Amino acid sequence: MLNYGNCILAQRLLAEPRGQIYVTYGAKHLPGVFAILRATDPRWRVSSIKRMRTIDSSESYDSRLPGIPNA
């Protein structure tokens, strides 16, 4: 399900005509979506990330996002 959602979001972002896009999405989706976007066009970049917790995190919370430079 994670990969399916990543593909759908990436398709919509690639079809978006505006140059700047704000996306609110789950953190676990970001590496996969970013990889799809970069494979299509290496100019894609993440300009900022703001982490927000909607529920308390578990003891094993890991904020690293693999595949996203300087995240």
N, C-alpha and C positions, 0 to 999 in steps of 0.2 A: 504494500500500500504506500509506503514511503517513496519508493521509486516512481510509482504512477503519479503521485501528487507532484513530485519534482518535475516530471516531464510536462505535465499540464501547465504548471506555473511557468516553466521555462518557455514553453510555446507562446504563452500569453505575453510574457515580457519581450520576447523576440519580435512579436507582432505589434508592440506598442510604438506609436510614432513619436511620442515625446522623448526628449533627450535625457531627462532626469526623472527617475521613478522612485517613489517611496514604497517600500514593501514591509508589511507587518506579517511575520510568518514564524513558525516554530524553528528554534535554533538547529535542530537536527536536520532540517531540510536544507539549510544554507549551503553546506559543502557540496551536496549533490546538485542543487540548482546551479550553483556557481560553476561547477565543473562542466555542466551541459552548456551554459552560456559561453564559457571560455573556449570550449571545443568548437563552437559555432563562430565566435569572433573573439580573438585574444585581447581585444581592447576593453572588454567588460572588466569592471573593477567594483569593489565595495568601498564606498567613500567613508562610511561610518557604521558602527554597530552600537546599538543601545540595548543593553540587557535589562529586561524587566521580569520579575517573578510574579506570577499570578497566584501561586500557591507556595507554601514552604518547600524548600529543596530538601532532598534527602542528604544523609551523611556522605554519600558517595558522589555528590554533585561535581561535575567536571566542566569547567567553562571553556576549555579549549575547543576550537573548531578546526578539525583537520582539513587541510587543503585551502584554507583562507589565510593569506599572508597578513600579518600584523593585526589579527582580529583580537 
